[in-house]
Amino acid sequence: MLTAPTRVALAQAGLAPILAMFGFVLAGRAAALAIVYGVVVALLASLLMVRRERAAIRHPEWDGRKLFGVFVLTGLERLAAVVLMLGMGFGVLKLSPLPLLVGLALAQMAWLAAALSCKAKK
C-alpha cells in the first residue's frame, strides 16, 4: 500500500506532462516550460518528504522526540529546496513567474487530493 506522500509524488509526476500540454496550447512553449518547472519544484519537495518518511519507517525504535526532530528537519529542508529552486527558476532561468507559480500551486493541490482520498478510505 502506498503512503500519502508517495501517492502525491506519483500524482505530481503524472501531472507534469498534462499541465505542460495545457500550458503549451493556452500560452505557448515558454509558459509550458515554466509550468513544468513549477511542478518539478513541488515534486522535489514531495520526494524529500517521501525520503524522510521511509527513513522513519525503517527505524521503528525512534521515539516521539526523534520523530519531531525529523519532522522539523524535513520542513526546513523542503522550504530551502523550494526557495532555492524558485530562485533559480526566476533568476537564472528567467522563467515566467505566473505559469511557474500556477504549476507549483496545481501540483501542491495533489496533497489535498491525497488527504481527501485517505479520509474517504476510513
DRENROBA-932394 format. One record per atom (N, C-alpha, C): chain; residue number from 0; atom name; x, y, z; residue in one letter. Coordinates in steps of 0.02 Angstrom, whole numbers, plus 50000, padded with zeros to 5 digits. Layout:
N
@chaine->A&num->NUM&atome->CA&X->X&Y->Y&Z->Z&residu->A
...
END
This chain:
122
@chaine->A&num->0&atome->N&X->50042&Y->49941&Z->50000&residu->M
@chaine->A&num->0&atome->CA&X->50000&Y->50000&Z->50000&residu->M
@chaine->A&num->0&atome->C&X->50044&Y->50062&Z->50000&residu->M
@chaine->A&num->1&atome->N&X->50028&Y->50109&Z->49958&residu->L
@chaine->A&num->1&atome->CA&X->50066&Y->50170&Z->49952&residu->L
@chaine->A&num->1&atome->C&X->50047&Y->50220&Z->50006&residu->L
@chaine->A&num->2&atome->N&X->50097&Y->50254&Z->50032&residu->T
@chaine->A&num->2&atome->CA&X->50084&Y->50305&Z->50082&residu->T
@chaine->A&num->2&atome->C&X->50060&Y->50369&Z->50047&residu->T
@chaine->A&num->3&atome->N&X->50033&Y->50414&Z->50086&residu->A
@chaine->A&num->3&atome->CA&X->50007&Y->50477&Z->50057&residu->A
@chaine->A&num->3&atome->C&X->50061&Y->50517&Z->50021&residu->A
@chaine->A&num->4&atome->N&X->50120&Y->50527&Z->50050&residu->P
@chaine->A&num->4&atome->CA&X->50171&Y->50564&Z->50013&residu->P
@chaine->A&num->4&atome->C&X->50192&Y->50530&Z->49947&residu->P
@chaine->A&num->5&atome->N&X->50194&Y->50464&Z->49947&residu->T
@chaine->A&num->5&atome->CA&X->50212&Y->50428&Z->49886&residu->T
@chaine->A&num->5&atome->C&X->50157&Y->50437&Z->49834&residu->T
@chaine->A&num->6&atome->N&X->50094&Y->50433&Z->49854&residu->R
@chaine->A&num->6&atome->CA&X->50039&Y->50444&Z->49807&residu->R
@chaine->A&num->6&atome->C&X->50041&Y->50515&Z->49779&residu->R
@chaine->A&num->7&atome->N&X->50057&Y->50562&Z->49821&residu->V
@chaine->A&num->7&atome->CA&X->50061&Y->50632&Z->49798&residu->V
@chaine->A&num->7&atome->C&X->50117&Y->50639&Z->49747&residu->V
@chaine->A&num->8&atome->N&X->50175&Y->50611&Z->49761&residu->A
@chaine->A&num->8&atome->CA&X->50232&Y->50615&Z->49715&residu->A
@chaine->A&num->8&atome->C&X->50214&Y->50584&Z->49647&residu->A
@chaine->A&num->9&atome->N&X->50181&Y->50527&Z->49648&residu->L
@chaine->A&num->9&atome->CA&X->50160&Y->50496&Z->49586&residu->L
@chaine->A&num->9&atome->C&X->50110&Y->50539&Z->49548&residu->L
@chaine->A&num->10&atome->N&X->50063&Y->50568&Z->49585&residu->A
@chaine->A&num->10&atome->CA&X->50013&Y->50611&Z->49553&residu->A
@chaine->A&num->10&atome->C&X->50047&Y->50673&Z->49523&residu->A
@chaine->A&num->11&atome->N&X->50095&Y->50701&Z->49558&residu->Q
@chaine->A&num->11&atome->CA&X->50130&Y->50760&Z->49533&residu->Q
@chaine->A&num->11&atome->C&X->50171&Y->50743&Z->49471&residu->Q
@chaine->A&num->12&atome->N&X->50202&Y->50684&Z->49471&residu->A
@chaine->A&num->12&atome->CA&X->50241&Y->50664&Z->49412&residu->A
@chaine->A&num->12&atome->C&X->50195&Y->50654&Z->49352&residu->A
@chaine->A&num->13&atome->N&X->50136&Y->50628&Z->49363&residu->G
@chaine->A&num->13&atome->CA&X->50088&Y->50620&Z->49309&residu->G
@chaine->A&num->13&atome->C&X->50058&Y->50685&Z->49286&residu->G
@chaine->A&num->14&atome->N&X->50055&Y->50733&Z->49330&residu->L
@chaine->A&num->14&atome->CA&X->50026&Y->50798&Z->49314&residu->L
@chaine->A&num->14&atome->C&X->50070&Y->50840&Z->49268&residu->L
@chaine->A&num->15&atome->N&X->50135&Y->50831&Z->49272&residu->A
@chaine->A&num->15&atome->CA&X->50182&Y->50873&Z->49235&residu->A
@chaine->A&num->15&atome->C&X->50168&Y->50873&Z->49159&residu->A
@chaine->A&num->16&atome->N&X->50163&Y->50815&Z->49126&residu->P
@chaine->A&num->16&atome->CA&X->50151&Y->50818&Z->49054&residu->P
@chaine->A&num->16&atome->C&X->50081&Y->50845&Z->49037&residu->P
@chaine->A&num->17&atome->N&X->50032&Y->50830&Z->49079&residu->I
@chaine->A&num->17&atome->CA&X->49964&Y->50854&Z->49066&residu->I
@chaine->A&num->17&atome->C&X->49962&Y->50930&Z->49069&residu->I
@chaine->A&num->18&atome->N&X->49990&Y->50958&Z->49123&residu->L
@chaine->A&num->18&atome->CA&X->49991&Y->51031&Z->49130&residu->L
@chaine->A&num->18&atome->C&X->50034&Y->51064&Z->49077&residu->L
@chaine->A&num->19&atome->N&X->50088&Y->51030&Z->49056&residu->A
@chaine->A&num->19&atome->CA&X->50130&Y->51058&Z->49003&residu->A
@chaine->A&num->19&atome->C&X->50091&Y->51064&Z->48938&residu->A
@chaine->A&num->20&atome->N&X->50052&Y->51013&Z->48923&residu->M
@chaine->A&num->20&atome->CA&X->50012&Y->51016&Z->48861&residu->M
@chaine->A&num->20&atome->C&X->49961&Y->51072&Z->48864&residu->M
@chaine->A&num->21&atome->N&X->49927&Y->51079&Z->48921&residu->F
@chaine->A&num->21&atome->CA&X->49879&Y->51134&Z->48928&residu->F
@chaine->A&num->21&atome->C&X->49914&Y->51202&Z->48923&residu->F
@chaine->A&num->22&atome->N&X->49971&Y->51208&Z->48956&residu->G
@chaine->A&num->22&atome->CA&X->50009&Y->51271&Z->48952&residu->G
@chaine->A&num->22&atome->C&X->50032&Y->51286&Z->48882&residu->G
@chaine->A&num->23&atome->N&X->50054&Y->51236&Z->48846&residu->F
@chaine->A&num->23&atome->CA&X->50076&Y->51246&Z->48777&residu->F
@chaine->A&num->23&atome->C&X->50019&Y->51269&Z->48733&residu->F
@chaine->A&num->24&atome->N&X->49962&Y->51237&Z->48740&residu->V
@chaine->A&num->24&atome->CA&X->49904&Y->51254&Z->48699&residu->V
@chaine->A&num->24&atome->C&X->49879&Y->51325&Z->48716&residu->V
@chaine->A&num->25&atome->N&X->49876&Y->51341&Z->48780&residu->L
@chaine->A&num->25&atome->CA&X->49848&Y->51405&Z->48801&residu->L
@chaine->A&num->25&atome->C&X->49897&Y->51464&Z->48795&residu->L
@chaine->A&num->26&atome->N&X->49961&Y->51453&Z->48808&residu->A
@chaine->A&num->26&atome->CA&X->50006&Y->51510&Z->48811&residu->A
@chaine->A&num->26&atome->C&X->50073&Y->51500&Z->48776&residu->A
@chaine->A&num->27&atome->N&X->50086&Y->51443&Z->48748&residu->G
@chaine->A&num->27&atome->CA&X->50148&Y->51434&Z->48711&residu->G
@chaine->A&num->27&atome->C&X->50201&Y->51395&Z->48748&residu->G
@chaine->A&num->28&atome->N&X->50257&Y->51388&Z->48714&residu->R
@chaine->A&num->28&atome->CA&X->50312&Y->51346&Z->48738&residu->R
@chaine->A&num->28&atome->C&X->50343&Y->51372&Z->48803&residu->R
@chaine->A&num->29&atome->N&X->50354&Y->51436&Z->48808&residu->A
@chaine->A&num->29&atome->CA&X->50386&Y->51465&Z->48868&residu->A
@chaine->A&num->29&atome->C&X->50343&Y->51454&Z->48930&residu->A
@chaine->A&num->30&atome->N&X->50278&Y->51462&Z->48922&residu->A
@chaine->A&num->30&atome->CA&X->50232&Y->51451&Z->48979&residu->A
@chaine->A&num->30&atome->C&X->50231&Y->51377&Z->48998&residu->A
@chaine->A&num->31&atome->N&X->50232&Y->51333&Z->48948&residu->A
@chaine->A&num->31&atome->CA&X->50232&Y->51261&Z->48963&residu->A
@chaine->A&num->31&atome->C&X->50294&Y->51242&Z->49001&residu->A
@chaine->A&num->32&atome->N&X->50351&Y->51269&Z->48982&residu->L
@chaine->A&num->32&atome->CA&X->50414&Y->51255&Z->49017&residu->L
@chaine->A&num->32&atome->C&X->50411&Y->51280&Z->49089&residu->L
@chaine->A&num->33&atome->N&X->50384&Y->51340&Z->49099&residu->A
@chaine->A&num->33&atome->CA&X->50379&Y->51368&Z->49166&residu->A
@chaine->A&num->33&atome->C&X->50331&Y->51326&Z->49209&residu->A
@chaine->A&num->34&atome->N&X->50277&Y->51303&Z->49180&residu->I
@chaine->A&num->34&atome->CA&X->50229&Y->51261&Z->49217&residu->I
@chaine->A&num->34&atome->C&X->50262&Y->51196&Z->49238&residu->I
@chaine->A&num->35&atome->N&X->50297&Y->51164&Z->49192&residu->V
@chaine->A&num->35&atome->CA&X->50331&Y->51101&Z->49209&residu->V
@chaine->A&num->35&atome->C&X->50383&Y->51112&Z->49264&residu->V
@chaine->A&num->36&atome->N&X->50419&Y->51167&Z->49260&residu->Y
@chaine->A&num->36&atome->CA&X->50468&Y->51183&Z->49312&residu->Y
@chaine->A&num->36&atome->C&X->50433&Y->51190&Z->49380&residu->Y
@chaine->A&num->37&atome->N&X->50376&Y->51224&Z->49382&residu->G
@chaine->A&num->37&atome->CA&X->50338&Y->51231&Z->49444&residu->G
@chaine->A&num->37&atome->C&X->50317&Y->51163&Z->49472&residu->G
@chaine->A&num->38&atome->N&X->50295&Y->51119&Z->49428&residu->V
@chaine->A&num->38&atome->CA&X->50276&Y->51051&Z->49450&residu->V
@chaine->A&num->38&atome->C&X->50337&Y->51014&Z->49477&residu->V
@chaine->A&num->39&atome->N&X->50394&Y->51022&Z->49444&residu->V
@chaine->A&num->39&atome->CA&X->50455&Y->50989&Z->49466&residu->V
@chaine->A&num->39&atome->C&X->50477&Y->51014&Z->49535&residu->V
@chaine->A&num->40&atome->N&X->50468&Y->51078&Z->49548&residu->V
@chaine->A&num->40&atome->CA&X->50484&Y->51106&Z->49614&residu->V
@chaine->A&num->40&atome->C&X->50441&Y->51072&Z->49667&residu->V
@chaine->A&num->41&atome->N&X->50376&Y->51067&Z->49654&residu->A
@chaine->A&num->41&atome->CA&X->50331&Y->51034&Z->49702&residu->A
@chaine->A&num->41&atome->C&X->50348&Y->50960&Z->49709&residu->A
@chaine->A&num->42&atome->N&X->50366&Y->50928&Z->49654&residu->L
@chaine->A&num->42&atome->CA&X->50384&Y->50857&Z->49655&residu->L
@chaine->A&num->42&atome->C&X->50448&Y->50846&Z->49697&residu->L
@chaine->A&num->43&atome->N&X->50497&Y->50890&Z->49690&residu->L
@chaine->A&num->43&atome->CA&X->50557&Y->50885&Z->49729&residu->L
@chaine->A&num->43&atome->C&X->50541&Y->50889&Z->49804&residu->L
@chaine->A&num->44&atome->N&X->50499&Y->50936&Z->49823&residu->A
@chaine->A&num->44&atome->CA&X->50479&Y->50943&Z->49893&residu->A
@chaine->A&num->44&atome->C&X->50444&Y->50880&Z->49918&residu->A
@chaine->A&num->45&atome->N&X->50402&Y->50850&Z->49876&residu->S
@chaine->A&num->45&atome->CA&X->50368&Y->50788&Z->49895&residu->S
@chaine->A&num->45&atome->C&X->50417&Y->50731&Z->49902&residu->S
@chaine->A&num->46&atome->N&X->50465&Y->50726&Z->49856&residu->L
@chaine->A&num->46&atome->CA&X->50513&Y->50672&Z->49860&residu->L
@chaine->A&num->46&atome->C&X->50557&Y->50677&Z->49922&residu->L
@chaine->A&num->47&atome->N&X->50572&Y->50738&Z->49944&residu->L
@chaine->A&num->47&atome->CA&X->50609&Y->50747&Z->50006&residu->L
@chaine->A&num->47&atome->C&X->50568&Y->50719&Z->50065&residu->L
@chaine->A&num->48&atome->N&X->50504&Y->50730&Z->50064&residu->M
@chaine->A&num->48&atome->CA&X->50461&Y->50704&Z->50117&residu->M
@chaine->A&num->48&atome->C&X->50457&Y->50628&Z->50114&residu->M
@chaine->A&num->49&atome->N&X->50452&Y->50601&Z->50054&residu->V
@chaine->A&num->49&atome->CA&X->50449&Y->50528&Z->50046&residu->V
@chaine->A&num->49&atome->C&X->50513&Y->50497&Z->50074&residu->V
@chaine->A&num->50&atome->N&X->50570&Y->50528&Z->50059&residu->R
@chaine->A&num->50&atome->CA&X->50634&Y->50502&Z->50084&residu->R
@chaine->A&num->50&atome->C&X->50635&Y->50501&Z->50160&residu->R
@chaine->A&num->51&atome->N&X->50613&Y->50555&Z->50192&residu->R
@chaine->A&num->51&atome->CA&X->50613&Y->50558&Z->50265&residu->R
@chaine->A&num->51&atome->C&X->50562&Y->50509&Z->50295&residu->R
@chaine->A&num->52&atome->N&X->50505&Y->50502&Z->50261&residu->E
@chaine->A&num->52&atome->CA&X->50455&Y->50456&Z->50286&residu->E
@chaine->A&num->52&atome->C&X->50480&Y->50384&Z->50284&residu->E
@chaine->A&num->53&atome->N&X->50514&Y->50366&Z->50231&residu->R
@chaine->A&num->53&atome->CA&X->50542&Y->50298&Z->50226&residu->R
@chaine->A&num->53&atome->C&X->50596&Y->50286&Z->50278&residu->R
@chaine->A&num->54&atome->N&X->50634&Y->50337&Z->50293&residu->A
@chaine->A&num->54&atome->CA&X->50685&Y->50331&Z->50347&residu->A
@chaine->A&num->54&atome->C&X->50651&Y->50318&Z->50414&residu->A
@chaine->A&num->55&atome->N&X->50596&Y->50353&Z->50426&residu->A
@chaine->A&num->55&atome->CA&X->50560&Y->50343&Z->50489&residu->A
@chaine->A&num->55&atome->C&X->50529&Y->50274&Z->50493&residu->A
@chaine->A&num->56&atome->N&X->50506&Y->50248&Z->50437&residu->I
@chaine->A&num->56&atome->CA&X->50476&Y->50180&Z->50436&residu->I
@chaine->A&num->56&atome->C&X->50530&Y->50128&Z->50449&residu->I
@chaine->A&num->57&atome->N&X->50590&Y->50140&Z->50424&residu->R
@chaine->A&num->57&atome->CA&X->50646&Y->50092&Z->50434&residu->R
@chaine->A&num->57&atome->C&X->50671&Y->50092&Z->50506&residu->R
@chaine->A&num->58&atome->N&X->50653&Y->50142&Z->50545&residu->H
@chaine->A&num->58&atome->CA&X->50677&Y->50148&Z->50614&residu->H
@chaine->A&num->58&atome->C&X->50619&Y->50151&Z->50664&residu->H
@chaine->A&num->59&atome->N&X->50587&Y->50095&Z->50676&residu->P
@chaine->A&num->59&atome->CA&X->50530&Y->50095&Z->50724&residu->P
@chaine->A&num->59&atome->C&X->50551&Y->50111&Z->50795&residu->P
@chaine->A&num->60&atome->N&X->50616&Y->50108&Z->50809&residu->E
@chaine->A&num->60&atome->CA&X->50640&Y->50122&Z->50877&residu->E
@chaine->A&num->60&atome->C&X->50641&Y->50197&Z->50892&residu->E
@chaine->A&num->61&atome->N&X->50634&Y->50239&Z->50841&residu->W
@chaine->A&num->61&atome->CA&X->50635&Y->50311&Z->50853&residu->W
@chaine->A&num->61&atome->C&X->50577&Y->50332&Z->50897&residu->W
@chaine->A&num->62&atome->N&X->50589&Y->50372&Z->50947&residu->D
@chaine->A&num->62&atome->CA&X->50537&Y->50395&Z->50992&residu->D
@chaine->A&num->62&atome->C&X->50506&Y->50460&Z->50964&residu->D
@chaine->A&num->63&atome->N&X->50459&Y->50486&Z->51000&residu->G
@chaine->A&num->63&atome->CA&X->50424&Y->50547&Z->50979&residu->G
@chaine->A&num->63&atome->C&X->50469&Y->50607&Z->50971&residu->G
@chaine->A&num->64&atome->N&X->50518&Y->50612&Z->51015&residu->R
@chaine->A&num->64&atome->CA&X->50564&Y->50669&Z->51011&residu->R
@chaine->A&num->64&atome->C&X->50606&Y->50666&Z->50947&residu->R
@chaine->A&num->65&atome->N&X->50630&Y->50607&Z->50930&residu->K
@chaine->A&num->65&atome->CA&X->50670&Y->50598&Z->50869&residu->K
@chaine->A&num->65&atome->C&X->50626&Y->50611&Z->50808&residu->K
@chaine->A&num->66&atome->N&X->50565&Y->50585&Z->50808&residu->L
@chaine->A&num->66&atome->CA&X->50520&Y->50596&Z->50751&residu->L
@chaine->A&num->66&atome->C&X->50502&Y->50669&Z->50743&residu->L
@chaine->A&num->67&atome->N&X->50495&Y->50705&Z->50799&residu->F
@chaine->A&num->67&atome->CA&X->50481&Y->50776&Z->50795&residu->F
@chaine->A&num->67&atome->C&X->50540&Y->50813&Z->50764&residu->F
@chaine->A&num->68&atome->N&X->50600&Y->50793&Z->50782&residu->G
@chaine->A&num->68&atome->CA&X->50660&Y->50822&Z->50752&residu->G
@chaine->A&num->68&atome->C&X->50663&Y->50809&Z->50677&residu->G
@chaine->A&num->69&atome->N&X->50645&Y->50749&Z->50657&residu->V
@chaine->A&num->69&atome->CA&X->50643&Y->50732&Z->50586&residu->V
@chaine->A&num->69&atome->C&X->50590&Y->50775&Z->50551&residu->V
@chaine->A&num->70&atome->N&X->50534&Y->50784&Z->50583&residu->F
@chaine->A&num->70&atome->CA&X->50479&Y->50825&Z->50556&residu->F
@chaine->A&num->70&atome->C&X->50503&Y->50896&Z->50543&residu->F
@chaine->A&num->71&atome->N&X->50536&Y->50925&Z->50593&residu->V
@chaine->A&num->71&atome->CA&X->50561&Y->50994&Z->50587&residu->V
@chaine->A&num->71&atome->C&X->50615&Y->50998&Z->50533&residu->V
@chaine->A&num->72&atome->N&X->50661&Y->50951&Z->50533&residu->L
@chaine->A&num->72&atome->CA&X->50714&Y->50949&Z->50482&residu->L
@chaine->A&num->72&atome->C&X->50685&Y->50943&Z->50412&residu->L
@chaine->A&num->73&atome->N&X->50635&Y->50901&Z->50404&residu->T
@chaine->A&num->73&atome->CA&X->50602&Y->50893&Z->50339&residu->T
@chaine->A&num->73&atome->C&X->50570&Y->50957&Z->50316&residu->T
@chaine->A&num->74&atome->N&X->50537&Y->50992&Z->50361&residu->G
@chaine->A&num->74&atome->CA&X->50506&Y->51056&Z->50344&residu->G
@chaine->A&num->74&atome->C&X->50556&Y->51107&Z->50321&residu->G
@chaine->A&num->75&atome->N&X->50612&Y->51112&Z->50358&residu->L
@chaine->A&num->75&atome->CA&X->50664&Y->51160&Z->50339&residu->L
@chaine->A&num->75&atome->C&X->50697&Y->51140&Z->50274&residu->L
@chaine->A&num->76&atome->N&X->50708&Y->51077&Z->50265&residu->E
@chaine->A&num->76&atome->CA&X->50739&Y->51052&Z->50204&residu->E
@chaine->A&num->76&atome->C&X->50695&Y->51066&Z->50143&residu->E
@chaine->A&num->77&atome->N&X->50630&Y->51054&Z->50151&residu->R
@chaine->A&num->77&atome->CA&X->50584&Y->51067&Z->50095&residu->R
@chaine->A&num->77&atome->C&X->50579&Y->51141&Z->50080&residu->R
@chaine->A&num->78&atome->N&X->50577&Y->51183&Z->50132&residu->L
@chaine->A&num->78&atome->CA&X->50573&Y->51255&Z->50122&residu->L
@chaine->A&num->78&atome->C&X->50635&Y->51280&Z->50085&residu->L
@chaine->A&num->79&atome->N&X->50694&Y->51258&Z->50107&residu->A
@chaine->A&num->79&atome->CA&X->50756&Y->51279&Z->50075&residu->A
@chaine->A&num->79&atome->C&X->50758&Y->51256&Z->50002&residu->A
@chaine->A&num->80&atome->N&X->50736&Y->51195&Z->49989&residu->A
@chaine->A&num->80&atome->CA&X->50737&Y->51169&Z->49920&residu->A
@chaine->A&num->80&atome->C&X->50690&Y->51209&Z->49875&residu->A
@chaine->A&num->81&atome->N&X->50630&Y->51224&Z->49901&residu->V
@chaine->A&num->81&atome->CA&X->50581&Y->51262&Z->49861&residu->V
@chaine->A&num->81&atome->C&X->50606&Y->51333&Z->49848&residu->V
@chaine->A&num->82&atome->N&X->50633&Y->51366&Z->49899&residu->V
@chaine->A&num->82&atome->CA&X->50658&Y->51434&Z->49890&residu->V
@chaine->A&num->82&atome->C&X->50716&Y->51434&Z->49840&residu->V
@chaine->A&num->83&atome->N&X->50761&Y->51387&Z->49847&residu->L
@chaine->A&num->83&atome->CA&X->50818&Y->51383&Z->49801&residu->L
@chaine->A&num->83&atome->C&X->50795&Y->51370&Z->49729&residu->L
@chaine->A&num->84&atome->N&X->50750&Y->51322&Z->49721&residu->M
@chaine->A&num->84&atome->CA&X->50726&Y->51306&Z->49653&residu->M
@chaine->A&num->84&atome->C&X->50687&Y->51364&Z->49623&residu->M
@chaine->A&num->85&atome->N&X->50645&Y->51397&Z->49663&residu->L
@chaine->A&num->85&atome->CA&X->50609&Y->51455&Z->49636&residu->L
@chaine->A&num->85&atome->C&X->50657&Y->51511&Z->49618&residu->L
@chaine->A&num->86&atome->N&X->50707&Y->51522&Z->49659&residu->G
@chaine->A&num->86&atome->CA&X->50757&Y->51573&Z->49644&residu->G
@chaine->A&num->86&atome->C&X->50793&Y->51557&Z->49578&residu->G
@chaine->A&num->87&atome->N&X->50809&Y->51495&Z->49568&residu->M
@chaine->A&num->87&atome->CA&X->50841&Y->51475&Z->49505&residu->M
@chaine->A&num->87&atome->C&X->50794&Y->51484&Z->49446&residu->M
@chaine->A&num->88&atome->N&X->50731&Y->51467&Z->49456&residu->G
@chaine->A&num->88&atome->CA&X->50682&Y->51473&Z->49402&residu->G
@chaine->A&num->88&atome->C&X->50670&Y->51545&Z->49382&residu->G
@chaine->A&num->89&atome->N&X->50664&Y->51589&Z->49432&residu->F
@chaine->A&num->89&atome->CA&X->50651&Y->51659&Z->49418&residu->F
@chaine->A&num->89&atome->C&X->50715&Y->51695&Z->49396&residu->F
@chaine->A&num->90&atome->N&X->50770&Y->51684&Z->49431&residu->G
@chaine->A&num->90&atome->CA&X->50831&Y->51722&Z->49420&residu->G
@chaine->A&num->90&atome->C&X->50874&Y->51695&Z->49364&residu->G
@chaine->A&num->91&atome->N&X->50896&Y->51633&Z->49371&residu->V
@chaine->A&num->91&atome->CA&X->50944&Y->51604&Z->49324&residu->V
@chaine->A&num->91&atome->C&X->50910&Y->51585&Z->49259&residu->V
@chaine->A&num->92&atome->N&X->50854&Y->51549&Z->49263&residu->L
@chaine->A&num->92&atome->CA&X->50821&Y->51525&Z->49202&residu->L
@chaine->A&num->92&atome->C&X->50774&Y->51577&Z->49171&residu->L
@chaine->A&num->93&atome->N&X->50758&Y->51629&Z->49209&residu->K
@chaine->A&num->93&atome->CA&X->50714&Y->51684&Z->49184&residu->K
@chaine->A&num->93&atome->C&X->50647&Y->51657&Z->49158&residu->K
@chaine->A&num->94&atome->N&X->50618&Y->51611&Z->49196&residu->L
@chaine->A&num->94&atome->CA&X->50553&Y->51584&Z->49178&residu->L
@chaine->A&num->94&atome->C&X->50498&Y->51633&Z->49198&residu->L
@chaine->A&num->95&atome->N&X->50443&Y->51629&Z->49162&residu->S
@chaine->A&num->95&atome->CA&X->50386&Y->51673&Z->49176&residu->S
@chaine->A&num->95&atome->C&X->50357&Y->51656&Z->49245&residu->S
@chaine->A&num->96&atome->N&X->50350&Y->51706&Z->49289&residu->P
@chaine->A&num->96&atome->CA&X->50328&Y->51691&Z->49358&residu->P
@chaine->A&num->96&atome->C&X->50258&Y->51662&Z->49364&residu->P
@chaine->A&num->97&atome->N&X->50210&Y->51689&Z->49328&residu->L
@chaine->A&num->97&atome->CA&X->50141&Y->51666&Z->49337&residu->L
@chaine->A&num->97&atome->C&X->50132&Y->51593&Z->49317&residu->L
@chaine->A&num->98&atome->N&X->50154&Y->51571&Z->49258&residu->P
@chaine->A&num->98&atome->CA&X->50146&Y->51499&Z->49243&residu->P
@chaine->A&num->98&atome->C&X->50186&Y->51454&Z->49291&residu->P
@chaine->A&num->99&atome->N&X->50245&Y->51477&Z->49312&residu->L
@chaine->A&num->99&atome->CA&X->50284&Y->51437&Z->49358&residu->L
@chaine->A&num->99&atome->C&X->50246&Y->51427&Z->49423&residu->L
@chaine->A&num->100&atome->N&X->50218&Y->51481&Z->49450&residu->L
@chaine->A&num->100&atome->CA&X->50180&Y->51476&Z->49513&residu->L
@chaine->A&num->100&atome->C&X->50115&Y->51438&Z->49504&residu->L
@chaine->A&num->101&atome->N&X->50084&Y->51442&Z->49445&residu->V
@chaine->A&num->101&atome->CA&X->50024&Y->51403&Z->49432&residu->V
@chaine->A&num->101&atome->C&X->50041&Y->51329&Z->49433&residu->V
@chaine->A&num->102&atome->N&X->50096&Y->51310&Z->49400&residu->G
@chaine->A&num->102&atome->CA&X->50117&Y->51240&Z->49401&residu->G
@chaine->A&num->102&atome->C&X->50132&Y->51216&Z->49471&residu->G
@chaine->A&num->103&atome->N&X->50166&Y->51257&Z->49511&residu->L
@chaine->A&num->103&atome->CA&X->50181&Y->51240&Z->49580&residu->L
@chaine->A&num->103&atome->C&X->50117&Y->51231&Z->49621&residu->L
@chaine->A&num->104&atome->N&X->50071&Y->51278&Z->49614&residu->A
@chaine->A&num->104&atome->CA&X->50008&Y->51276&Z->49652&residu->A
@chaine->A&num->104&atome->C&X->49966&Y->51216&Z->49633&residu->A
@chaine->A&num->105&atome->N&X->49960&Y->51202&Z->49569&residu->L
@chaine->A&num->105&atome->CA&X->49919&Y->51145&Z->49547&residu->L
@chaine->A&num->105&atome->C&X->49950&Y->51079&Z->49570&residu->L
@chaine->A&num->106&atome->N&X->50016&Y->51075&Z->49568&residu->A
@chaine->A&num->106&atome->CA&X->50049&Y->51014&Z->49592&residu->A
@chaine->A&num->106&atome->C&X->50041&Y->51006&Z->49667&residu->A
@chaine->A&num->107&atome->N&X->50041&Y->51061&Z->49704&residu->Q
@chaine->A&num->107&atome->CA&X->50031&Y->51058&Z->49776&residu->Q
@chaine->A&num->107&atome->C&X->49960&Y->51036&Z->49794&residu->Q
@chaine->A&num->108&atome->N&X->49913&Y->51049&Z->49750&residu->M
@chaine->A&num->108&atome->CA&X->49845&Y->51027&Z->49762&residu->M
@chaine->A&num->108&atome->C&X->49839&Y->50951&Z->49764&residu->M
@chaine->A&num->109&atome->N&X->49889&Y->50917&Z->49739&residu->A
@chaine->A&num->109&atome->CA&X->49889&Y->50843&Z->49745&residu->A
@chaine->A&num->109&atome->C&X->49889&Y->50822&Z->49818&residu->A
@chaine->A&num->110&atome->N&X->49917&Y->50865&Z->49862&residu->W
@chaine->A&num->110&atome->CA&X->49914&Y->50850&Z->49934&residu->W
@chaine->A&num->110&atome->C&X->49842&Y->50849&Z->49959&residu->W
@chaine->A&num->111&atome->N&X->49803&Y->50896&Z->49934&residu->L
@chaine->A&num->111&atome->CA&X->49732&Y->50899&Z->49954&residu->L
@chaine->A&num->111&atome->C&X->49696&Y->50837&Z->49929&residu->L
@chaine->A&num->112&atome->N&X->49710&Y->50818&Z->49868&residu->A
@chaine->A&num->112&atome->CA&X->49678&Y->50757&Z->49840&residu->A
@chaine->A&num->112&atome->C&X->49698&Y->50695&Z->49880&residu->A
@chaine->A&num->113&atome->N&X->49761&Y->50691&Z->49900&residu->A
@chaine->A&num->113&atome->CA&X->49784&Y->50633&Z->49939&residu->A
@chaine->A&num->113&atome->C&X->49750&Y->50633&Z->50008&residu->A
@chaine->A&num->114&atome->N&X->49744&Y->50691&Z->50038&residu->A
@chaine->A&num->114&atome->CA&X->49711&Y->50695&Z->50104&residu->A
@chaine->A&num->114&atome->C&X->49638&Y->50675&Z->50099&residu->A
@chaine->A&num->115&atome->N&X->49605&Y->50698&Z->50047&residu->L
@chaine->A&num->115&atome->CA&X->49534&Y->50680&Z->50039&residu->L
@chaine->A&num->115&atome->C&X->49526&Y->50605&Z->50024&residu->L
@chaine->A&num->116&atome->N&X->49572&Y->50576&Z->49985&residu->S
@chaine->A&num->116&atome->CA&X->49566&Y->50505&Z->49970&residu->S
@chaine->A&num->116&atome->C&X->49579&Y->50463&Z->50032&residu->S
@chaine->A&num->117&atome->N&X->49625&Y->50486&Z->50075&residu->C
@chaine->A&num->117&atome->CA&X->49638&Y->50449&Z->50138&residu->C
@chaine->A&num->117&atome->C&X->49578&Y->50453&Z->50184&residu->C
@chaine->A&num->118&atome->N&X->49546&Y->50511&Z->50186&residu->K
@chaine->A&num->118&atome->CA&X->49487&Y->50520&Z->50228&residu->K
@chaine->A&num->118&atome->C&X->49429&Y->50477&Z->50203&residu->K
@chaine->A&num->119&atome->N&X->49422&Y->50472&Z->50137&residu->A
@chaine->A&num->119&atome->CA&X->49368&Y->50433&Z->50108&residu->A
@chaine->A&num->119&atome->C&X->49376&Y->50359&Z->50121&residu->A
@chaine->A&num->120&atome->N&X->49438&Y->50335&Z->50127&residu->K
@chaine->A&num->120&atome->CA&X->49451&Y->50264&Z->50139&residu->K
@chaine->A&num->120&atome->C&X->49436&Y->50243&Z->50210&residu->K
@chaine->A&num->121&atome->N&X->49435&Y->50291&Z->50256&residu->K
@chaine->A&num->121&atome->CA&X->49423&Y->50273&Z->50327&residu->K
@chaine->A&num->121&atome->C&X->49351&Y->50262&Z->50341&residu->K
END
